[in-house]
Amino acid sequence: MKKHLILPALLGVSLTGAALAETGEASDLERGKALAFDRNVGNCLACHAIEDGELPGTSGPPLMQMQLRFPDRAVLREQIHDARIRNPNTVMPPYGAHGILSSEEVDLVVDYLLTL
């Protein structure tokens, strides 16, 4: 087994080698996941189902096959930063625009979501 696949497996992160290389270190991916799952910060589970998330919401689409849905990382980042840009009537909070998440935190969440 390749060395770059062992660490994510030990941390409980399911990644391909390409995804790990593309998104950064496993610790950053864990931080992104923690932000996405944190009910007081990212709170993605309030609306979205995520593979190991507990008590997911159903008002948003399930967060799966994200690289297929968002082949352009910038589009996913924009969606999280301020979903109103693509849909003025969205109920998704503008995480970056309203300072709910910092720019770095938005990037961490994007990197994590692209592993799903």
Secondary structure as the mmCIF struct_conf table of DSSP 4:
data_model
#
loop_
_struct_conf.conf_type_id
_struct_conf.id
_struct_conf.beg_label_comp_id
_struct_conf.beg_label_asym_id
_struct_conf.beg_label_seq_id
_struct_conf.end_label_comp_id
_struct_conf.end_label_asym_id
_struct_conf.end_label_seq_id
HELX_RH_AL_P HELX_RH_AL_P1 LYS A 3 LEU A 11
TURN_TY1_P TURN_TY1_P1 GLY A 12 GLY A 12
HELX_RH_AL_P HELX_RH_AL_P2 GLY A 17 THR A 23
HELX_RH_AL_P HELX_RH_AL_P3 ALA A 26 PHE A 37
TURN_TY1_P TURN_TY1_P2 ARG A 39 GLY A 42
HELX_RH_3T_P HELX_RH_3T_P1 CYS A 44 ALA A 46
TURN_TY1_P TURN_TY1_P3 CYS A 47 CYS A 47
TURN_TY1_P TURN_TY1_P4 GLU A 51 ASP A 52
BEND BEND1 GLU A 54 LEU A 55
BEND BEND2 THR A 58 GLY A 60
BEND BEND3 GLN A 65 GLN A 65
HELX_RH_AL_P HELX_RH_AL_P4 MET A 66 ARG A 69
BEND BEND4 PRO A 71 ASP A 72
HELX_RH_AL_P HELX_RH_AL_P5 ARG A 73 HIS A 81
HELX_RH_3T_P HELX_RH_3T_P2 ALA A 83 ILE A 85
TURN_TY1_P TURN_TY1_P5 ARG A 86 ARG A 86
TURN_TY1_P TURN_TY1_P6 PRO A 88 ASN A 89
BEND BEND5 MET A 92 MET A 92
TURN_TY1_P TURN_TY1_P7 TYR A 95 GLY A 99
BEND BEND6 ILE A 100 LEU A 101
HELX_RH_AL_P HELX_RH_AL_P6 SER A 103 LEU A 113
TURN_TY1_P TURN_TY1_P8 LEU A 114 THR A 115
#
